[in-house]
Amino acid sequence: MPLPLPRETSRLLSRLAGLLAQRGAEGYVVGGFLRDLLLGRPSQDIDLAIGASPAIVGPELAQALGGRFFILSRDEDMGRLVVPVGEGASLTVDLHPLSGDIEEDLRRRDYTVDALAAPLDPLARGEAVILDPCGGQRDLAARLVRLVSVGALRDDPLRLLRGVRLAVELDFQLEPATARAIAEHAHLLPLTAPERQRDELVRLLASHRTARGLRLLESLGLLSSLLPEVASGRGVSQPREHYWDVLGHALSTVEALDLLLAPVPPSASEGSPWQPREPALWSSLWGELGPLATSLRSYLDEKMVAGRPRQALLKLGGLLHDVAKPATRSVDASGRLRFFGHDRLGEEQARGIMARLRFSGREEDFVGHLVRAHLRPTQMAQQGPPTPRAIYRFYRDCGEAAWGVLLLSLADHLATVGPRLDWQGWRWHVGLVLHVLQEPERRRELRQPPRLVTGHDLMEALGLRPGPTVGALLEALREAQATGKVKNREEALALARRLLERMKVAAGGGP
């Protein structure tokens, strides 16, 4: 069957076919690359099954192609080629050895839509000979994710998560018997390495349909295996202003982030709690951002660690922001439900989850700040518009999580009211977030104030020695400058003298 390829991909596959033939090795394009090609989806990562050891031929291929080769797994003899294709672009080719013939190899795979292969040489010429022993093309046409065999789940329980992730990424349905098998084997997930669980979770979080995937995990019993702290919110009731219980609220917060973070205006969708207002909700934020929209989009797309975009971590923060509510739930004298300290305990629990799943320290800090500060935006506006001092302290305390906290606050609002959305209340909340987002752009001193005095200046002018007093004074001066209370060096030194006198009085002595 004709299956045209991008020119650079075709050229690379043709060279690989020739190089492997010189070594007497057969080669097949397999798995996700071929699946995406058949679906007309873009894909940069090529999976290649070869009749040779990748550890042996990989370095030779890399040298011939001017690329690089990495060992992915010595135990399984898997490797990766990264080949430049011009103008800073590259293609990735993952190599694994054939064990037996190609059909045996395909029957050992997990899902039929990935149990497909095409000989390398014809495919490079744009003519695919599809090998499909498990009915993968049938399931692609029916938009189904189906197991090749139940044994695949026992062989590698990470495939439990992978099945859900595939259904979400492709916008397919889980075939009913496959869904039952996943549910029956959900208890095996903790047997897999935390790093592998993390990587599947991040790919799910990076999707535009994350909430659908999380609800699938919940319905199949996988959420309890992957994130038991989140699943513990099931059935935990909330005050009447909340439409859902704690777990429902967490999942709906992620659904709201799916909507708000979409790259283009979403269409109204059946089953959405905010239907038919999704396009208006999106536009009320992005349509008002002006030039800041480009910066915000870059912020969301930034990879905090290779392959892990910030917006995926923001959705994880949305899922975890109320994780401590079950542990902090109480009822006051009036009968009202309270969750005192759930932000502080939630940060602690979220950091524990991040550490368990082997996220980096930077990612842990980002999600920890999201959880700890998720109430800050509305708290800043309890007495009217946030003051410059409150905005300065918000950015100082939240660091690179500040914009994420603001977006999470909007999603939290939508997930609180659900279908009872009041447009006036929503517009007020958007106005608050836009004000805090844009204020540093209007006021340079909030963003990056020029230094008026240094620690050395303070020590020289006030007769201080190096120590915490100097640091405390510098921070107080930065805040005073950001809020317009001091504008030059002389005013800064005068304020420092007054603050130092207060410190002496409070301490009952000298510095």
Backbone torsions as a table, in degrees:
resi	resn	phi	psi	omega
1	MET	NA	141.6	177.1
2	PRO	-65.1	133.5	179.5
3	LEU	-148.0	80.2	-175.1
4	PRO	-64.3	145.5	-179.0
5	LEU	-117.7	155.8	168.9
6	PRO	-56.3	146.9	-172.7
7	ARG	-56.2	-46.7	-177.3
8	GLU	-65.3	-37.1	178.3
9	THR	-66.4	-44.3	179.0
10	SER	-60.3	-42.7	-179.7
11	ARG	-63.2	-42.6	-179.9
12	LEU	-65.3	-45.1	-179.6
13	LEU	-63.2	-37.2	178.7
14	SER	-63.7	-42.9	178.8
15	ARG	-66.3	-40.6	178.0
16	LEU	-63.0	-40.9	179.0
17	ALA	-60.0	-44.1	179.5
18	GLY	-65.9	-43.1	-179.1
19	LEU	-65.0	-40.3	178.6
20	LEU	-68.8	-39.1	179.0
21	ALA	-61.6	-37.7	177.5
22	GLN	-60.4	-27.1	-178.7
23	ARG	-99.2	7.8	178.2
24	GLY	69.2	26.5	-177.0
25	ALA	-114.5	136.1	174.6
26	GLU	-83.2	159.0	179.0
27	GLY	-143.8	142.1	-179.8
28	TYR	-134.1	134.7	168.6
29	VAL	-80.0	129.6	-173.9
30	VAL	-134.1	169.7	166.0
31	GLY	69.7	-142.7	-168.6
32	GLY	-62.0	-35.6	-179.8
33	PHE	-62.6	-45.8	-180.0
34	LEU	-67.2	-42.0	176.6
35	ARG	-56.4	-48.8	-178.4
36	ASP	-66.2	-34.6	177.2
37	LEU	-62.0	-43.8	179.0
38	LEU	-66.4	-30.0	179.7
39	LEU	-87.0	-6.6	-177.0
40	GLY	74.9	23.6	179.0
41	ARG	-96.8	142.3	177.5
42	PRO	-68.3	143.2	177.5
43	SER	-153.7	131.6	-179.5
44	GLN	-102.9	-12.1	-173.6
45	ASP	-105.8	121.0	-175.6
46	ILE	-104.1	133.7	174.9
47	ASP	-105.1	128.4	-175.8
48	LEU	-128.6	124.8	172.1
49	ALA	-99.1	127.0	-173.4
50	ILE	-128.3	150.7	178.8
51	GLY	-86.8	51.0	179.9
52	ALA	-162.2	168.5	178.5
53	SER	-81.9	119.3	176.7
54	PRO	-56.1	-34.5	-179.3
55	ALA	-63.6	-28.3	-179.2
56	ILE	-89.4	-50.0	-174.6
57	VAL	-85.8	-20.5	-177.5
58	GLY	-55.5	-51.1	178.9
59	PRO	-61.3	-34.8	178.5
60	GLU	-66.7	-42.7	178.3
61	LEU	-63.0	-43.1	-179.4
62	ALA	-61.0	-43.0	-179.5
63	GLN	-64.2	-42.2	-178.7
64	ALA	-67.7	-30.6	-176.3
65	LEU	-96.8	-3.6	-178.2
66	GLY	71.4	28.4	-178.6
67	GLY	-114.5	-160.4	179.7
68	ARG	-126.3	152.5	179.3
69	PHE	-127.1	137.5	178.2
70	PHE	-129.1	143.0	170.6
71	ILE	-81.1	125.1	175.7
72	LEU	-91.3	-37.9	179.7
73	SER	-153.6	115.4	177.5
74	ARG	-70.9	-36.1	-178.9
75	ASP	-62.0	-41.8	-177.1
76	GLU	-98.2	3.1	179.7
77	ASP	53.3	54.1	178.2
78	MET	-114.0	142.1	-179.1
79	GLY	-142.2	172.1	-177.6
80	ARG	-135.1	130.9	171.1
81	LEU	-101.4	135.0	170.7
82	VAL	-119.6	115.3	-170.8
83	VAL	-117.6	124.2	177.1
84	PRO	-69.2	141.0	179.8
85	VAL	-127.3	20.4	174.7
86	GLY	102.8	146.3	175.6
87	GLU	54.2	41.7	176.1
88	GLY	77.5	-1.8	-179.5
89	ALA	-89.0	159.6	177.4
90	SER	-149.0	159.7	173.4
91	LEU	-118.3	143.8	179.4
92	THR	-107.2	131.7	178.5
93	VAL	-124.4	115.0	175.5
94	ASP	-91.0	130.8	-176.7
95	LEU	-111.3	132.1	168.8
96	HIS	-137.4	151.7	-174.5
97	PRO	-81.0	143.6	171.2
98	LEU	-71.9	133.3	172.1
99	SER	-116.2	104.5	-170.8
100	GLY	88.0	-162.3	179.2
101	ASP	-85.2	172.8	-172.3
102	ILE	-65.0	-36.2	-179.3
103	GLU	-67.7	-38.4	174.4
104	GLU	-60.5	-42.0	179.0
105	ASP	-59.1	-44.9	-177.8
106	LEU	-67.2	-36.4	-178.7
107	ARG	-70.1	-15.1	176.7
108	ARG	-89.3	-0.3	-179.3
109	ARG	-79.1	174.8	-171.6
110	ASP	-89.5	-52.7	-174.6
111	TYR	-119.2	143.2	-172.1
112	THR	-60.5	-33.6	-177.2
113	VAL	-68.0	-13.6	175.4
114	ASP	-108.7	0.5	179.6
115	ALA	-94.7	53.3	-178.6
116	LEU	-124.8	150.1	177.5
117	ALA	-146.8	155.8	175.1
118	ALA	-141.6	127.9	176.8
119	PRO	-54.3	141.2	-169.8
120	LEU	-64.2	-46.5	-171.3
121	ASP	-65.1	-50.4	178.4
122	PRO	-61.8	-38.1	-178.8
123	LEU	-62.9	-38.6	179.0
124	ALA	-61.5	-26.4	178.8
125	ARG	-90.2	3.4	179.0
126	GLY	87.3	12.0	178.6
127	GLU	-121.9	108.2	-176.1
128	ALA	-94.2	130.8	169.0
129	VAL	-104.8	101.4	-171.8
130	ILE	-84.9	123.8	172.5
131	LEU	-96.7	122.1	-170.3
132	ASP	-142.9	72.1	-176.8
133	PRO	-74.2	-12.0	-173.2
134	CYS	-114.5	8.1	178.0
135	GLY	78.7	29.1	-178.2
136	GLY	-65.0	-38.4	180.0
137	GLN	-66.0	-36.6	175.5
138	ARG	-60.1	-43.9	-178.3
139	ASP	-73.0	-30.5	173.0
140	LEU	-61.9	-44.1	-179.9
141	ALA	-65.4	-35.7	-179.7
142	ALA	-86.0	-4.3	179.9
143	ARG	59.1	50.5	-178.8
144	LEU	-123.1	142.9	169.4
145	VAL	-103.3	115.4	-174.0
146	ARG	-128.0	136.3	175.5
147	LEU	-66.3	143.0	169.0
148	VAL	-69.6	-44.9	174.7
149	SER	-157.0	151.5	179.2
150	VAL	-63.4	-29.6	179.3
151	GLY	-58.9	-24.2	179.0
152	ALA	-61.0	-32.8	179.4
153	LEU	-71.2	-37.2	179.0
154	ARG	-72.9	-34.4	179.2
155	ASP	-64.8	-37.4	179.8
156	ASP	-150.8	95.5	-176.4
157	PRO	-62.7	-12.0	175.1
158	LEU	-62.6	-21.5	178.6
159	ARG	-63.9	-17.9	173.5
160	LEU	-59.6	-50.1	178.4
161	LEU	-68.3	-37.9	-175.8
162	ARG	-63.4	-36.4	178.5
163	GLY	-62.2	-43.8	177.7
164	VAL	-65.2	-44.2	-178.7
165	ARG	-62.6	-40.5	177.3
166	LEU	-61.5	-44.3	179.5
167	ALA	-59.0	-39.3	-178.7
168	VAL	-74.0	-47.9	-178.8
169	GLU	-60.2	-41.1	-176.7
170	LEU	-88.4	-9.4	-173.1
171	ASP	59.1	44.0	176.9
172	PHE	-103.3	174.7	172.6
173	GLN	-105.6	149.3	170.4
174	LEU	-75.5	127.5	175.8
175	GLU	-59.7	136.7	-170.2
176	PRO	-52.6	-44.9	-179.9
177	ALA	-66.3	-32.9	177.0
178	THR	-67.0	-43.2	178.1
179	ALA	-60.6	-41.2	178.9
180	ARG	-64.7	-41.4	-179.5
181	ALA	-64.9	-39.9	178.1
182	ILE	-62.8	-44.9	179.7
183	ALA	-62.0	-39.6	-178.5
184	GLU	-68.9	-23.5	-177.2
185	HIS	-109.2	9.7	-176.1
186	ALA	-58.0	-30.4	-177.5
187	HIS	-67.0	-12.4	-178.6
188	LEU	-83.3	-13.9	-174.1
189	LEU	-55.9	-41.4	-179.2
190	PRO	-61.6	-10.2	177.9
191	LEU	-75.8	-12.3	-177.8
192	THR	-90.1	159.8	-177.5
193	ALA	-66.2	137.9	-180.0
194	PRO	-55.9	-37.2	-179.3
195	GLU	-62.6	-36.6	179.9
196	ARG	-72.8	-38.3	174.1
197	GLN	-59.5	-45.4	179.6
198	ARG	-56.7	-46.5	-175.4
199	ASP	-64.9	-39.6	176.4
200	GLU	-67.2	-40.5	179.0
201	LEU	-61.6	-43.6	-179.0
202	VAL	-63.7	-40.1	177.9
203	ARG	-63.0	-36.2	175.6
204	LEU	-67.3	-43.0	-179.7
205	LEU	-66.2	-27.3	-179.6
206	ALA	-79.1	-9.2	178.9
207	SER	-73.8	159.1	174.2
208	HIS	-83.0	-2.0	180.0
209	ARG	-123.4	40.7	-175.4
210	THR	-58.1	-44.1	-175.7
211	ALA	-60.3	-38.4	177.5
212	ARG	-61.1	-42.0	179.0
213	GLY	-64.4	-42.1	179.7
214	LEU	-65.2	-37.2	177.7
215	ARG	-68.5	-33.7	173.6
216	LEU	-64.3	-44.7	176.9
217	LEU	-56.7	-42.8	-179.3
218	GLU	-65.4	-45.3	-176.5
219	SER	-67.9	-25.2	-178.2
220	LEU	-95.0	-0.5	-179.6
221	GLY	83.2	6.6	-178.3
222	LEU	-81.5	-27.5	-179.6
223	LEU	-63.6	-38.7	178.5
224	SER	-64.7	-31.0	178.5
225	SER	-79.2	-36.1	-175.7
226	LEU	-85.7	-48.1	-176.7
227	LEU	-134.0	72.8	-177.4
228	PRO	-60.0	-28.1	179.8
229	GLU	-64.1	-37.8	178.5
230	VAL	-72.5	-44.7	-178.9
231	ALA	-61.7	-23.5	-179.7
232	SER	-66.9	-11.5	177.0
233	GLY	-79.5	-4.7	179.7
234	ARG	-62.5	122.7	177.6
235	GLY	81.2	0.5	178.2
236	VAL	-83.0	110.1	-174.4
237	SER	-72.8	161.1	-177.9
238	GLN	-131.3	170.3	176.5
239	PRO	-58.2	160.4	-169.7
240	ARG	-64.6	-18.6	176.9
241	GLU	-70.6	-13.7	176.9
242	HIS	-90.2	133.6	-179.9
243	TYR	-80.1	-32.0	-175.3
244	TRP	-117.7	165.1	170.8
245	ASP	-71.1	-177.9	-173.2
246	VAL	-62.0	-44.7	179.8
247	LEU	-67.0	-45.2	178.5
248	GLY	-59.2	-38.1	178.0
249	HIS	-65.0	-42.7	179.7
250	ALA	-62.2	-45.5	179.7
251	LEU	-65.8	-37.6	179.3
252	SER	-72.0	-28.2	174.1
253	THR	-63.1	-42.1	177.2
254	VAL	-66.5	-38.2	177.2
255	GLU	-62.0	-39.5	177.1
256	ALA	-65.5	-37.4	176.6
257	LEU	-67.7	-38.0	173.8
258	ASP	-53.5	-43.4	-178.8
259	LEU	-68.4	-51.8	-172.7
260	LEU	-70.8	-29.2	-177.2
261	LEU	-92.7	-0.6	-179.3
262	ALA	-56.9	141.2	-177.3
263	PRO	-70.7	-21.9	177.6
264	VAL	-133.9	160.8	-179.2
265	PRO	-56.9	126.5	179.2
266	PRO	-75.4	155.3	174.6
267	SER	-88.0	157.0	175.6
268	ALA	-63.9	133.6	-175.4
269	SER	-124.8	143.0	176.2
270	GLU	-61.8	138.0	177.5
271	GLY	90.9	-13.5	177.9
272	SER	-72.4	137.6	179.0
273	PRO	-67.2	-16.0	-177.4
274	TRP	-108.3	9.0	179.8
275	GLN	-61.4	133.9	8.1
276	PRO	-102.9	29.1	-170.9
277	ARG	-93.5	4.9	-176.7
278	GLU	-53.5	-48.4	-179.9
279	PRO	-60.6	-39.1	-179.4
280	ALA	-69.7	-36.6	177.4
281	LEU	-62.0	-46.2	179.7
282	TRP	-62.2	-47.6	-176.3
283	SER	-67.9	-29.4	-179.7
284	SER	-65.0	-22.4	174.8
285	LEU	-94.2	-63.6	-171.8
286	TRP	-68.9	-29.0	179.4
287	GLY	-72.3	-15.0	-178.0
288	GLU	-105.6	-3.9	-174.3
289	LEU	-77.8	-24.8	-178.9
290	GLY	62.4	-141.6	-177.9
291	PRO	-59.7	-22.4	-178.5
292	LEU	-68.5	-17.9	-178.5
293	ALA	-59.6	-39.8	-179.9
294	THR	-64.4	-42.8	179.1
295	SER	-65.0	-40.3	-179.0
296	LEU	-67.1	-39.5	178.7
297	ARG	-65.3	-40.2	177.2
298	SER	-63.7	-38.7	177.7
299	TYR	-59.7	-44.5	-178.0
300	LEU	-70.0	-34.6	-176.4
301	ASP	-82.2	-14.8	-176.4
302	GLU	-58.6	136.8	175.7
303	LYS	-83.9	112.1	178.9
304	MET	-69.2	-34.4	170.3
305	VAL	-139.0	152.8	-176.7
306	ALA	-47.4	123.3	177.1
307	GLY	82.5	1.4	-177.4
308	ARG	-124.7	93.4	-175.7
309	PRO	-71.5	152.3	-177.7
310	ARG	-59.4	-37.1	-177.4
311	GLN	-64.6	-29.1	174.4
312	ALA	-65.6	-40.7	178.1
313	LEU	-69.1	-32.4	176.0
314	LEU	-63.8	-41.4	177.2
315	LYS	-65.7	-36.0	176.0
316	LEU	-64.0	-40.7	174.9
317	GLY	-60.9	-38.3	176.5
318	GLY	-63.3	-39.7	178.5
319	LEU	-66.4	-32.9	-173.4
320	LEU	-98.6	-3.5	-167.1
321	HIS	-63.0	-27.6	177.9
322	ASP	-112.9	26.8	-172.7
323	VAL	-61.6	-25.4	-177.8
324	ALA	-91.9	3.4	-179.1
325	LYS	-61.7	-41.9	177.9
326	PRO	-57.6	-36.4	-177.2
327	ALA	-80.0	-18.7	-175.8
328	THR	-110.7	5.2	-176.2
329	ARG	-67.1	132.6	175.8
330	SER	-148.4	168.3	178.4
331	VAL	-123.4	125.0	-177.7
332	ASP	-83.1	-177.7	-174.5
333	ALA	-61.6	-28.0	-179.5
334	SER	-85.6	-1.8	-179.5
335	GLY	90.5	4.6	-178.7
336	ARG	-83.4	138.1	176.6
337	LEU	-72.0	137.7	179.1
338	ARG	-131.2	153.8	177.6
339	PHE	-135.7	56.7	-175.3
340	PHE	-60.8	130.2	176.1
341	GLY	76.5	12.6	-177.6
342	HIS	-67.8	-22.9	177.3
343	ASP	-71.1	-42.2	-178.9
344	ARG	-71.3	-49.2	178.0
345	LEU	-65.0	-34.6	178.7
346	GLY	-61.1	-40.5	176.6
347	GLU	-60.0	-44.1	-179.7
348	GLU	-61.2	-45.3	-179.4
349	GLN	-67.5	-40.1	179.7
350	ALA	-62.7	-41.8	178.1
351	ARG	-63.5	-36.2	177.0
352	GLY	-64.1	-40.9	177.8
353	ILE	-64.4	-44.3	-179.5
354	MET	-62.2	-40.6	178.7
355	ALA	-67.0	-40.8	-179.1
356	ARG	-61.2	-37.8	-178.6
357	LEU	-89.8	8.4	173.0
358	ARG	64.2	36.9	170.0
359	PHE	-73.4	160.5	179.9
360	SER	-72.9	164.7	177.4
361	GLY	-61.2	-38.2	178.7
362	ARG	-63.5	-43.0	178.8
363	GLU	-66.0	-40.0	178.0
364	GLU	-61.5	-43.5	178.2
365	ASP	-62.5	-42.3	-178.5
366	PHE	-60.8	-51.9	-178.8
367	VAL	-68.0	-38.2	176.9
368	GLY	-58.7	-43.2	178.0
369	HIS	-66.2	-38.3	177.1
370	LEU	-57.6	-47.5	-177.0
371	VAL	-68.3	-46.1	-177.2
372	ARG	-64.1	-36.4	-171.0
373	ALA	-103.5	10.0	-171.5
374	HIS	-65.2	-17.7	177.2
375	LEU	-91.6	-11.4	-171.9
376	ARG	-58.8	-45.1	-175.9
377	PRO	-55.9	-46.4	179.9
378	THR	-74.5	-31.1	176.4
379	GLN	-63.4	-34.5	179.2
380	MET	-65.1	-24.0	-173.4
381	ALA	-107.5	15.6	-177.3
382	GLN	-66.0	-30.5	-178.5
383	GLN	-108.0	22.5	-176.5
384	GLY	117.4	-171.1	-178.8
385	PRO	-55.7	142.1	-179.8
386	PRO	-58.6	138.3	179.1
387	THR	-78.5	158.8	174.3
388	PRO	-54.4	-35.8	179.2
389	ARG	-64.4	-43.8	179.7
390	ALA	-64.4	-40.0	-179.9
391	ILE	-67.3	-41.5	177.7
392	TYR	-59.1	-47.8	-178.4
393	ARG	-65.6	-34.5	177.7
394	PHE	-60.9	-50.4	-179.9
395	TYR	-67.0	-37.4	178.5
396	ARG	-62.6	-44.8	-175.1
397	ASP	-76.0	-35.8	-173.8
398	CYS	-89.7	-19.7	178.7
399	GLY	56.5	-133.7	-175.5
400	GLU	-72.9	-6.9	176.8
401	ALA	-85.8	-4.6	-170.9
402	ALA	-57.6	-51.3	180.0
403	TRP	-63.7	-36.7	177.1
404	GLY	-62.2	-40.1	178.1
405	VAL	-60.9	-40.9	-179.1
406	LEU	-65.3	-43.0	177.9
407	LEU	-67.4	-39.3	176.4
408	LEU	-61.8	-37.5	178.9
409	SER	-60.3	-40.4	177.5
410	LEU	-65.3	-44.7	179.5
411	ALA	-64.3	-38.6	177.9
412	ASP	-60.2	-41.1	178.6
413	HIS	-61.5	-49.5	-179.2
414	LEU	-61.6	-37.9	-178.1
415	ALA	-77.6	-15.1	175.2
416	THR	-79.3	-48.5	-174.0
417	VAL	-85.3	-26.9	-180.0
418	GLY	57.8	-136.7	-178.4
419	PRO	-70.2	-6.2	177.0
420	ARG	-87.2	22.4	-176.3
421	LEU	-53.3	127.3	174.1
422	ASP	-102.4	119.9	-173.3
423	TRP	-64.3	-36.4	179.7
424	GLN	-65.4	-42.6	177.5
425	GLY	-64.2	-38.3	177.2
426	TRP	-64.2	-44.9	-179.0
427	ARG	-62.5	-36.5	177.0
428	TRP	-62.7	-44.0	-177.3
429	HIS	-66.4	-41.5	177.1
430	VAL	-62.6	-41.2	178.4
431	GLY	-60.5	-40.3	177.3
432	LEU	-61.4	-48.8	-178.3
433	VAL	-63.7	-43.2	178.6
434	LEU	-61.8	-39.5	179.3
435	HIS	-61.6	-46.3	-177.7
436	VAL	-71.7	-33.4	176.2
437	LEU	-65.9	-42.7	-170.2
438	GLN	-91.1	-18.2	-176.0
439	GLU	-59.2	-42.3	177.2
440	PRO	-63.1	-27.2	176.8
441	GLU	-71.9	-33.4	179.1
442	ARG	-79.7	-31.3	-175.5
443	ARG	-118.5	99.3	-176.5
444	ARG	-57.4	-32.5	-176.1
445	GLU	-67.5	-22.2	175.4
446	LEU	-77.6	-28.4	-175.0
447	ARG	-85.4	-54.5	-177.6
448	GLN	-153.1	76.4	-176.0
449	PRO	-66.1	139.1	175.5
450	PRO	-65.7	142.5	-177.5
451	ARG	-71.9	124.6	178.7
452	LEU	-87.6	-40.2	178.0
453	VAL	-139.9	157.3	176.7
454	THR	-107.9	170.4	174.7
455	GLY	-60.2	-37.2	178.1
456	HIS	-63.2	-40.4	177.9
457	ASP	-58.6	-44.8	-178.5
458	LEU	-65.1	-43.8	-179.5
459	MET	-62.8	-39.7	-179.1
460	GLU	-71.1	-43.6	-175.8
461	ALA	-75.6	-31.7	-173.5
462	LEU	-110.2	1.1	178.5
463	GLY	67.8	36.7	-177.7
464	LEU	-97.7	155.9	172.0
465	ARG	-98.3	158.7	176.4
466	PRO	-56.3	139.3	179.6
467	GLY	162.7	-175.1	-175.5
468	PRO	-63.8	-26.6	179.1
469	THR	-61.5	-41.9	179.4
470	VAL	-63.3	-43.9	179.2
471	GLY	-62.4	-41.6	179.3
472	ALA	-64.3	-41.0	178.9
473	LEU	-65.8	-41.9	179.1
474	LEU	-61.1	-42.6	178.8
475	GLU	-65.3	-41.5	178.0
476	ALA	-61.8	-38.3	178.9
477	LEU	-69.8	-38.1	177.2
478	ARG	-61.6	-42.9	178.9
479	GLU	-65.6	-42.8	179.3
480	ALA	-62.5	-38.0	178.0
481	GLN	-67.4	-43.2	-178.9
482	ALA	-64.0	-30.2	-178.6
483	THR	-97.5	7.8	173.7
484	GLY	83.4	9.8	-177.8
485	LYS	-79.6	-27.3	174.1
486	VAL	-130.6	143.5	-174.3
487	LYS	-126.6	-9.1	-179.0
488	ASN	-149.8	176.9	-175.9
489	ARG	-61.2	-42.9	-177.0
490	GLU	-63.3	-45.0	179.0
491	GLU	-64.4	-37.0	179.8
492	ALA	-65.2	-44.0	179.7
493	LEU	-66.9	-37.6	178.5
494	ALA	-63.4	-43.0	178.2
495	LEU	-65.3	-39.4	179.2
496	ALA	-60.4	-39.1	178.6
497	ARG	-63.4	-43.4	-179.5
498	ARG	-64.8	-42.7	179.8
499	LEU	-64.3	-38.3	179.5
500	LEU	-64.6	-39.7	177.8
501	GLU	-62.2	-40.8	178.4
502	ARG	-64.3	-39.6	178.0
503	MET	-61.8	-40.2	179.9
504	LYS	-64.6	-43.1	-179.9
505	VAL	-63.7	-44.8	-178.3
506	ALA	-64.3	-34.0	-178.2
507	ALA	-87.0	-12.9	-178.8
508	GLY	75.0	23.7	179.6
509	GLY	-177.9	-161.7	-177.0
510	GLY	-88.0	171.6	179.8
511	PRO	-71.1	NA	NA
